[in-house]
Amino acid sequence: MLTPAQLRAARALLGIDQRTLADLAGVSLPTIQRMEASEGFVRGMIDTLTKVVAALELAGVELIGENAPSHGGGRGVRLRDPSTPLARPPNLGAGDGLPV
């Protein structure tokens, strides 16, 4: 399942706007706008979702599901579950620029 935040983040990683993603996926600009405005998970026709995901993957984005490992290698960013405590290495603390 794809979330609107994942879709926006994927575009940001690629440095593309909604119109460019629409063109790459072969869908309309209003379709991308509706997908990104969805609540919860992106809603749309399966064929349309498949086109958008394929366009993102072809452009180099690896979409990672919740609790799924990443096998693509390279750098990445993953949103941590907010209910999971933040692990802090013991040598970090005041003066390191991170909140304590």
Backbone hydrogen bonds, N-H to C=O, Kabsch-Sander energy under -0.5 kcal/mol:
donor,donor_aa,acceptor,acceptor_aa,energy
7,L,3,T,-2.1
8,R,4,P,-2.5
9,A,5,A,-2.6
10,A,6,Q,-2.7
11,R,7,L,-2.0
12,A,8,R,-2.3
13,L,9,A,-2.6
14,L,10,A,-1.6
15,G,11,R,-1.3
16,I,11,R,-2.1
21,L,17,D,-2.1
22,A,18,Q,-2.6
23,D,19,R,-2.4
24,L,20,T,-2.8
25,A,21,L,-2.4
26,G,22,A,-1.3
27,V,22,A,-2.3
32,I,28,S,-1.5
33,Q,29,L,-2.5
34,R,30,P,-2.5
35,M,31,T,-2.3
36,E,32,I,-2.5
37,A,33,Q,-1.1
38,S,34,R,-0.5
38,S,35,M,-1.0
41,F,39,E,-1.0
42,V,2,L,-3.7
49,L,45,M,-2.7
50,T,46,I,-2.6
51,K,47,D,-1.9
52,V,48,T,-2.2
53,V,49,L,-2.7
54,A,50,T,-2.5
55,A,51,K,-2.2
56,L,52,V,-2.3
57,E,53,V,-2.6
58,L,54,A,-2.7
59,A,55,A,-1.6
60,G,57,E,-1.1
61,V,56,L,-2.5
63,L,61,V,-0.6
64,I,62,E,-0.5
65,G,63,L,-0.5
68,A,65,G,-2.1
71,H,69,P,-0.5
80,R,78,R,-0.5
84,T,81,D,-2.1
92,L,89,P,-1.9
96,D,93,G,-1.7
